[in-house]
Amino acid sequence: MKAVRALAVVLLVLLVSPSCSDPTQPQAPTPSTSLIGSLLGPTGLLKCSNLPYDSSTVTIGPLGGTISAGPHWLAVPPGALLRPTAITMTAPTGQGVNAVKFKPVGLQFLAPAALNMSYANCSLLGILLPKRIAYTDDNLNIISYLLSLDNLLAKRVTGKVNHFSEYAVAW
């Protein structure tokens, strides 16, 4: 039993160590010959089963508000927007990752909004690795990482969003 526990600790340390670098810098792709690379893919985005497509549009103004698409939601605090703004949140499907897109693209907040994303439909290995939200381009290439808080029990990660773009759950 002690040997199994020791092996589990060593494996966990090896899996977590890549996430200990600077969170503002994209990570180098993991070689596909490694255990992590073959299970998670070279992008650093957590591999997930496809969720159904969902999209919603809500007008949020100076008093703040929330919008959701699929199991993901965004909370805009009071004072983050100066005037009512129609916001569209889309959870695309068929990408093998949990991602969201927002419009209008480039919308800036005066105070950070909180983006909360589920990873309940993601790989078992995702349970072991700390998750964060990645700011991505249209091709799901990681540009940077958001300051994120991972809730392992709820299988959700929350990050601070200062502007609209595309985001995905990363390890």
C-alpha positions in Angstrom: 0.0 0.0 0.0 2.9 2.4 0.8 4.5 1.7 -2.5 1.2 2.5 -4.3 0.9 5.7 -2.4 4.5 6.7 -3.1 4.0 6.0 -6.8 0.9 8.1 -6.8 2.8 11.0 -5.2 5.6 10.8 -7.7 3.1 10.7 -10.6 1.2 13.7 -9.3 4.5 15.7 -8.9 5.5 14.9 -12.5 2.1 15.8 -13.8 1.8 19.1 -11.9 5.3 20.4 -12.4 4.7 21.8 -15.9 2.0 24.1 -14.5 4.4 25.7 -12.0 5.9 28.1 -14.5 4.9 31.7 -15.2 1.1 31.7 -15.8 1.2 34.6 -18.1 3.4 32.8 -20.7 2.1 30.1 -23.0 3.6 26.7 -22.3 5.8 24.9 -24.8 4.0 21.9 -26.4 4.5 18.7 -24.5 6.2 16.1 -26.7 3.6 13.6 -28.0 5.8 10.7 -26.9 5.2 11.5 -23.2 2.3 10.2 -21.2 0.9 13.7 -20.7 1.4 14.7 -24.3 -0.4 11.7 -25.6 -3.3 12.0 -23.2 -3.8 15.7 -23.3 -2.6 16.8 -26.6 0.2 19.2 -27.5 -1.8 22.5 -27.0 -2.0 22.5 -23.2 -5.8 22.6 -23.4 -7.7 20.0 -21.4 -9.2 17.3 -23.7 -13.0 17.0 -23.1 -15.9 15.2 -24.7 -18.1 17.5 -26.9 -20.8 19.4 -25.2 -23.9 20.5 -27.2 -23.7 23.9 -28.9 -25.2 26.7 -27.0 -25.4 30.5 -27.4 -27.2 33.3 -25.6 -27.4 37.1 -25.8 -28.0 39.3 -22.8 -27.9 43.1 -22.4 -25.7 44.0 -19.4 -25.3 47.5 -18.2 -23.8 49.5 -15.3 -25.5 47.4 -12.7 -23.8 44.3 -13.9 -25.3 40.9 -14.7 -24.7 37.3 -15.8 -24.8 35.4 -19.0 -24.4 31.7 -19.6 -23.9 29.2 -22.5 -23.9 25.5 -21.7 -22.4 24.8 -18.3 -20.3 28.0 -18.4 -21.2 31.5 -17.2 -19.8 35.0 -17.0 -20.6 37.4 -14.1 -20.0 41.1 -14.9 -19.8 43.2 -11.7 -21.5 46.5 -11.1 -19.5 49.3 -12.6 -17.7 47.2 -15.1 -19.6 48.7 -18.1 -20.7 52.3 -18.5 -23.7 51.7 -20.7 -26.0 48.8 -21.6 -24.2 46.4 -23.9 -25.6 43.4 -25.8 -23.3 40.5 -25.0 -23.3 37.2 -26.8 -21.7 34.1 -25.3 -21.2 31.0 -27.4 -20.1 27.5 -26.3 -19.1 25.8 -29.6 -19.0 22.1 -30.1 -16.8 19.6 -32.0 -13.5 21.0 -30.8 -12.6 18.4 -28.2 -12.1 21.1 -25.5 -14.4 23.3 -23.4 -14.3 26.7 -25.0 -16.3 29.9 -25.1 -16.4 32.9 -27.4 -17.7 36.3 -26.7 -19.0 39.3 -28.7 -18.5 42.1 -29.1 -14.9 41.1 -29.6 -12.5 43.4 -27.8 -15.1 44.7 -25.3 -13.1 46.1 -22.3 -14.3 46.0 -18.7 -13.6 48.8 -16.1 -13.5 46.0 -13.5 -12.7 42.4 -14.2 -15.6 40.0 -14.9 -15.5 36.4 -13.6 -15.6 33.6 -16.2 -16.6 30.3 -14.7 -16.1 27.2 -16.9 -17.0 23.6 -16.2 -14.6 20.7 -16.9 -16.9 17.9 -15.6 -16.9 16.3 -19.1 -13.1 16.3 -19.4 -10.5 13.5 -19.1 -9.9 11.7 -15.8 -6.3 13.1 -15.8 -7.9 16.6 -15.7 -8.9 15.8 -12.1 -5.3 15.6 -11.0 -3.9 18.6 -12.8 -4.6 22.2 -11.7 -6.7 23.9 -14.3 -6.8 27.5 -15.5 -8.5 29.4 -18.2 -6.5 30.2 -21.4 -7.0 33.1 -23.7 -6.9 31.6 -27.2 -7.0 32.6 -30.8 -9.5 31.3 -33.4 -7.4 28.1 -33.8 -7.3 27.4 -30.1 -3.6 28.4 -29.8 -2.9 29.6 -26.3 -2.0 33.3 -26.2 -1.9 33.7 -22.4 -3.5 32.5 -19.2 -6.0 34.2 -17.0 -5.5 34.5 -13.2 -7.6 31.4 -12.3 -8.9 29.5 -9.3 -9.6 25.8 -9.7 -12.5 24.2 -7.7 -11.7 20.5 -7.9 -14.9 19.4 -6.0 -17.2 21.3 -8.4 -15.0 20.5 -11.4 -15.1 24.2 -12.4 -12.4 26.9 -12.9 -12.9 30.6 -12.6 -10.7 33.3 -14.2 -10.7 37.1 -14.3 -11.6 38.5 -17.7 -10.7 42.1 -18.6 -11.7 41.9 -22.3 -13.7 39.7 -24.7 -12.2 37.2 -26.9 -12.0 33.4 -26.9 -11.2 31.3 -23.8 -10.8 27.6 -23.1 -10.0 25.3 -20.1 -6.3 24.5 -19.9 -4.0 22.5 -17.6 
